[in-house]
Amino acid sequence: MSFRHRVRTIYGKELIDLLRDRRTLIAMLIVPIGLYPLLMLGSLQAISVQTQTLGRRAIVVGGIGGPDGAQAQMLTFIRDEYERLRAAQDQTKPATQPAEPQQDPPSRGDAARDPARSGEAGQPVDGDTSKIDEGALPPLDLTWMPCEDRDRIEALIRERGIHVGILFEGPISADPALPTRVQLWYDQEEARSATGYARLTDMFAAVEERWNAQRRRQLGVPDTFFQPFAIAGKNLASPSSVLGQILPLILVLMTITGAIYPAIDITAGERERGTLETLLVCPVPVLDLIVGKFLVVTTIAILGATLNLASVCATVYFGGFNELITTTGTGVPYGQLALILLCLVPFAVLMSAIMMAVCSYARTFKEAQNYVTPIILAVLIPGGVAALPATELTGVMLVMPVGNMVLLTRELLVGAMVRTGDLVTVLLSTTLYATAAVAAAAKVFGKESVVFADVQSLRGTFDRRLIRPSGKPSLTMALVVTALLFPGWFFLQSYLQTSRPDGADLMVLRKTFAFMPVLFVVLPALVLTYWKVDVRRTFSLSPPAMSGVLGAVLIGATSWIFAVEIGMLQDAVFGMSDIAKDSAEALEKALVSLSEPEMLLLMAVIPALSEELLFRGFLLTALRGPAGRTVSILTSAVVFAVFHFILAKLPVTFLLGALLAWVCWQTRSIWPGIIVHFLHNGIITMSTLRPSWVAWLPMEMDGQPRHLPWSVLLPGAAVFVAGCLLVQRAARRGEPPGASAPG
């Protein structure tokens, strides 16, 4: 029986068993189908009921003095004016009927003496309610709370004793040159206080419009006299709806939830039923079992994501909630649903692997649920940050696990334009995390100390006394460390860029390359030391053959030729993005003032040592054995290219990474790769910033990008091929290139 057939058999058996379980069907079907309609309908009804309830309640207003004091009387006068407007609005007489005479606003002296007496009677004049829609003036119930002073008003608002505090700074004025100043104090975080403030401001606005109409009538000018501009705003901002903000987070959380139960059932459930040990002693390789079970968990998670996405779209479409998702009223962009689902696939793989690895340590179903709870809480932290309205898919959020997927799903769900570079960064980072998580899950599930040990196996996994020395790191260790370094390196660069003062590009550059050896060399070395892994052999520090060194010199001296031509070809076909241009210009501006030794140190020496030790030492050594030569070289090249973050440079960095990995693989030493890397970076840097260094070449150096002449291309290609042949010759000496260390 072949590997494919065994995996297919295990996958089919486990999937059928899970789908027969009603708990799985409830988690996959009933919850997603019923959750979103209940969420939207229930939330809308709750918000409507709350709004109506708050609108009917009396507003407790605090002010200095008693109900008969000047402050209370002025508020009563404004409220009476408001009630006259409401009464006039409720009248049903024809619009052409002449209006009855109306008393003008009180004079400053009259209002100061008796504000209640100043507006006793009268009907609205023409234009009083012309700008007020029907039903726009709800009833207003005010209750006065006397206070001794301003401090007492502030204290009552904080103690929730009153809703709004009011202070009239002087008597009511009818003189347009002397407006009445009013202070309204409220608590935005308290719903009744915020609602009371909004209702009071509406009251003042309505009365203000009424008095303005009367003043225009007195002056004999039309209503539009004081309105030279008629401005109509159209809101194109991101959705401010609560549902539009939280739906992506719920969609991501439900995708995680879909992986929880099957992960528990095929690990802790099998162990609790006593079938796991029997299954592992069957004449089936452990790898086949792991692959089959993991595919089942991933399938259930992806099915859950699909059903959740379908439920969201159906609820929006049939429930008429388009305006709750986007401000444009177009609703969910149904044409992008396939892209949304595609983006959720690597995320579902990531969470399935994490759940399977964690649940493998549990002995019972209940214990596995306890292990899963902290994972869910940890997921909520970046997911909650991403769900905030002001959070954008940029900077560190592009590589933040869970958070980047919430933001990407939100942008796609509301129909916003997502840049290709941002989309690729999110998918590549999530895929990198998922690969590391899958390797960790396979390592944990296939470990005898985890499968057959007691509940202390989780602690024993990290107990250094129980760790056996080894000659090279496991693939799981390399992928996990690399996956953790990726967001750390991204966060560090983003922090240095955002926190720098203006004109401090050189300082940022120096700090960046100062931290590179720490993250790329020191931290992996500490991990290797803790896990008793041979550091020297992992980093491939053995001396190479002389033919390998000579070949590396020839390759490094000519590889820049191909980088220049590939870059120009890429620019001619696709063009250079603004991000790549800005990055290159900022780098040149920062480097041009440096001396040649410091320039080579930052751009050639430190990257050559740090990146080679991490990608061609730590990572490539772990790939030897589990993967063949081609897969190992391509994998390390992809990771190397992703760590450079700039999409426009991805082809060149990928090819350079593949070349360096091939040199290291053939020579079984890191030193030839360091030589190639140093010469490649050094020649490109110096030829760009110090053209005099390459003035001897038969080529025009006028600062404009030009193709290299054939007099440079042909000899350069010949030297490059000669270097490759020397490196290939070094591979024939000693052990085979792909041989791995014992232990």
Secondary structure as UniProt FT lines:
FT   HELIX           3..20
FT   HELIX           22..25
FT   HELIX           26..30
FT   HELIX           31..56
FT   STRAND          59..64
FT   TURN            67..68
FT   HELIX           70..90
FT   TURN            95..96
FT   HELIX           108..113
FT   TURN            115..116
FT   HELIX           117..119
FT   TURN            126..127
FT   TURN            130..131
FT   TURN            134..135
FT   STRAND          142..147
FT   HELIX           150..158
FT   TURN            159..160
FT   STRAND          164..168
FT   TURN            176..177
FT   STRAND          182..185
FT   TURN            188..189
FT   HELIX           191..219
FT   HELIX           223..226
FT   HELIX           242..264
FT   HELIX           265..269
FT   HELIX           270..273
FT   HELIX           276..280
FT   HELIX           286..319
FT   HELIX           322..325
FT   TURN            327..328
FT   HELIX           334..336
FT   HELIX           337..359
FT   TURN            360..361
FT   HELIX           365..387
FT   TURN            389..390
FT   HELIX           395..398
FT   TURN            401..402
FT   HELIX           403..413
FT   TURN            414..415
FT   HELIX           420..445
FT   HELIX           448..451
FT   TURN            455..456
FT   HELIX           457..461
FT   HELIX           464..466
FT   HELIX           475..499
FT   TURN            502..503
FT   HELIX           505..517
FT   HELIX           518..522
FT   HELIX           523..530
FT   TURN            531..532
FT   HELIX           535..538
FT   TURN            539..540
FT   HELIX           546..574
FT   HELIX           578..591
FT   TURN            592..593
FT   HELIX           596..600
FT   HELIX           601..605
FT   HELIX           606..611
FT   HELIX           612..619
FT   HELIX           620..623
FT   TURN            625..626
FT   HELIX           629..642
FT   TURN            643..644
FT   HELIX           647..649
FT   HELIX           650..667
FT   HELIX           671..689
FT   HELIX           691..694
FT   TURN            695..696
FT   HELIX           710..731
FT   TURN            737..738
//
